Amino acid sequence: MSRISVRGFAVASATAVTTVGAVVGVAAGGAPAADDNNFEAAAADTTLLADIPAGQQAAVQTASLTQQADAQASAADAAAKKSAEESARIQAAKDAKSKKQAAEDRVEAERKAEQKKKDDAERASRSSVRDASSFSAQGSYSVAEVQAMARQMVPADQFQCFSNIVNHESTWNYRATNPSSGAYGLMQALPGHKMSSAGADWQTNPATQIKWGLSYMDGRYGSPCGAWSFWQANNWY
């Protein structure tokens, strides 16, 4: 008969240990084979599977296998829980990133829509203005007539800024002359003959002066409102 040690089975469960301890006591004539601190070694040395009744062998083996199964199940549960937590973390990070991107896309779309609306309004405003050449020449013009010309030539969103500058420079007098500097016209161009780039009739035609003034403000300050902002800070433009 093969003699198979029960090391491993004897320490598998409290029930199995008690059974093996009883067998050890019988094999040693009623006296313990080893102290409690070295029980496993004593069991390996003195207790053999063949010495344990068949029913008790099955109990020892079942206890060991049950413990192993429990340990494996616990490890599997822990691994599954860790995997689920990691998957949840990754998904949460993806969801947060997607929400952030969606918010950024929404803000950018709103910005573009607002800019398009502004650009469309500016184009519509500029497309509705009249050119200086569309006005018939007159021998003289009242302030109201000059202002009416300007309203038709200057983009609507820039008119108030344009008007503020003209009010300060010439009070809408297209023949206004500065005796000390020689500045001339609605915008007090210095020297006045610079306005000839807009038309030969710059001295007598307010439409030609308005055309030149718009070109000057747009070229130097980006717009009449840009020119007005500079004027407010410096009292000239």
Number of C-alpha atoms within 10 A of each C-alpha: 4 7 10 12 17 24 17 14 20 28 19 20 19 12 14 22 18 13 17 25 19 14 19 23 15 13 15 12 9 11 10 16 21 15 10 9 8 10 17 17 14 18 23 16 14 17 25 19 20 14 17 18 10 11 8 14 20 13 16 27 18 16 20 19 14 14 14 13 12 12 12 12 12 12 12 12 12 12 12 12 12 12 12 12 12 12 12 12 12 12 12 12 12 12 12 12 12 12 12 12 12 12 12 12 12 12 12 12 12 12 12 12 12 12 12 12 12 12 12 12 15 16 12 13 16 16 11 14 16 18 15 22 11 9 13 8 14 9 6 12 16 11 12 10 13 19 19 11 19 24 18 17 23 25 24 18 14 18 17 16 19 25 21 16 25 22 14 15 22 18 16 22 20 26 17 18 17 14 8 6 11 14 18 26 29 25 28 25 20 14 11 18 13 13 25 14 12 17 17 12 14 24 18 17 23 28 28 22 29 28 22 22 23 21 16 19 18 15 12 12 16 13 19 28 21 17 22 24 16 14 15 12 9 9 12 12 18
